[in-house]
Amino acid sequence: MELKQAIYGRRATRAYTQEPVDQSTLEALIDAAIQAPNAINLQPWAFCIVRDATLLERISREAKALMMQSSSAIPPSYHFAEMLGNPDFQIFYHAPALILICAVGEDSWSHIDCTLAAQNLMLAAHDRGLGTCWIGFAHAWLETDEARAALDLPANWHPVAPIIVGHPGEATLAPPRNKPVLRWRD
Ligand SMILES: Cc1cc2nc3c(=O)[nH]c(=O)nc-3n(C[C@H](O)[C@H](O)[C@H](O)COP(=O)(O)O)c2cc1C
């Protein structure tokens, strides 16, 4: 796939088939992720891959409950409260895999490095005909001790980018972009 097609064609995918994504494909996506630019080439990332549907269901349930407890976590202008209160809404859209990119250690640039890795991963997935979506709804739960225990995360792994991966169930329209604000100082 041409780079332009990848950049302009990637979409946040919110419907998946139940077809699993095989391990070698997930490993190839992670290999693309780690080609990202990163400060001083410290490569301060690690990857937790969750394919257990029961665990994903549990995370979704607990993450929704946690967000509902804290109204400040829910942007008021969206219909998020209604979504999160719906027992049928699964924050992972029943995708077969979640790749959680974690910053390792305390380096101040590591979170930035991990977001660059996440973009590489999402573009590489799109190149292979797979869908992805960053799931911010999981963030608050991922900060909890329950998350660390459930995912067996070492103490120096800090969750940054929860990205679901799967085979798209339907085509997704491109949400329009605003014109960028530019200030030229020639
Ligand atoms: C940090 C971050 C958090 C996001 N959290 C969610 C989320 O919890 N649920 C969701 O459906 N989409 C989530 N998204 C996807 C965005 O809604 C999506 O990227 C945006 O609407 C633009 O659409 P596009 O990716 O198709 O261009 C998130 C994206 C980012 C970068």
The ligand as an SDF file (V2000), in Angstrom:
LIG
                    3D

 31 33  0  0  0  0  0  0  0  0999 V2000
   -5.9680    9.1750   22.5310 C   0  0  0  0  0  0  0  0  0  0  0  0
   -7.1540    8.6170   21.7730 C   0  0  0  0  0  0  0  0  0  0  0  0
   -8.2100    8.0590   22.4710 C   0  0  0  0  0  0  0  0  0  0  0  0
   -9.2890    7.5000   21.7770 C   0  0  0  0  0  0  0  0  0  0  0  0
  -10.2680    6.8610   22.4790 N   0  0  0  0  0  0  0  0  0  0  0  0
  -11.2820    6.2740   21.8070 C   0  0  0  0  0  0  0  0  0  0  0  0
  -12.2430    5.4890   22.5210 C   0  0  0  0  0  0  0  0  0  0  0  0
  -12.1820    5.2840   23.7310 O   0  0  0  0  0  0  0  0  0  0  0  0
  -13.2460    4.9310   21.8000 N   0  0  0  0  0  0  0  0  0  0  0  0
  -13.3660    5.0880   20.4450 C   0  0  0  0  0  0  0  0  0  0  0  0
  -14.3040    4.5460   19.8670 O   0  0  0  0  0  0  0  0  0  0  0  0
  -12.4460    5.8080   19.7430 N   0  0  0  0  0  0  0  0  0  0  0  0
  -11.4030    6.3800   20.3930 C   0  0  0  0  0  0  0  0  0  0  0  0
  -10.4370    7.0580   19.7010 N   0  0  0  0  0  0  0  0  0  0  0  0
  -10.5200    7.1640   18.2400 C   0  0  0  0  0  0  0  0  0  0  0  0
  -10.9140    8.5950   17.8030 C   0  0  0  0  0  0  0  0  0  0  0  0
  -12.2500    8.8310   18.1690 O   0  0  0  0  0  0  0  0  0  0  0  0
  -10.6950    8.7210   16.3010 C   0  0  0  0  0  0  0  0  0  0  0  0
   -9.3250    8.5570   16.0090 O   0  0  0  0  0  0  0  0  0  0  0  0
  -11.1740   10.0760   15.7800 C   0  0  0  0  0  0  0  0  0  0  0  0
  -12.5680   10.1730   15.8710 O   0  0  0  0  0  0  0  0  0  0  0  0
  -10.7610   10.3370   14.3280 C   0  0  0  0  0  0  0  0  0  0  0  0
  -11.2310    9.2740   13.5100 O   0  0  0  0  0  0  0  0  0  0  0  0
  -10.2060    8.4620   12.5730 P   0  0  0  0  0  0  0  0  0  0  0  0
   -9.1980    7.8080   13.4940 O   0  0  0  0  0  0  0  0  0  0  0  0
  -11.0350    7.4810   11.8310 O   0  0  0  0  0  0  0  0  0  0  0  0
   -9.5380    9.4530   11.6760 O   0  0  0  0  0  0  0  0  0  0  0  0
   -9.3320    7.5850   20.3620 C   0  0  0  0  0  0  0  0  0  0  0  0
   -8.2590    8.1420   19.6670 C   0  0  0  0  0  0  0  0  0  0  0  0
   -7.1710    8.6370   20.3570 C   0  0  0  0  0  0  0  0  0  0  0  0
   -5.9860    9.1780   19.5750 C   0  0  0  0  0  0  0  0  0  0  0  0
  1  2  1  0
  2  3  1  0
  2 30  2  0
  3  4  2  0
  4  5  1  0
  4 28  1  0
  5  6  2  0
  6  7  1  0
  6 13  1  0
  7  8  2  0
  7  9  1  0
  9 10  1  0
 10 11  2  0
 10 12  1  0
 12 13  2  0
 13 14  1  0
 14 15  1  0
 14 28  1  0
 15 16  1  0
 16 17  1  0
 16 18  1  0
 18 19  1  0
 18 20  1  0
 20 21  1  0
 20 22  1  0
 22 23  1  0
 23 24  1  0
 24 25  2  0
 24 26  1  0
 24 27  1  0
 28 29  2  0
 29 30  1  0
 30 31  1  0
M  END
$$$$
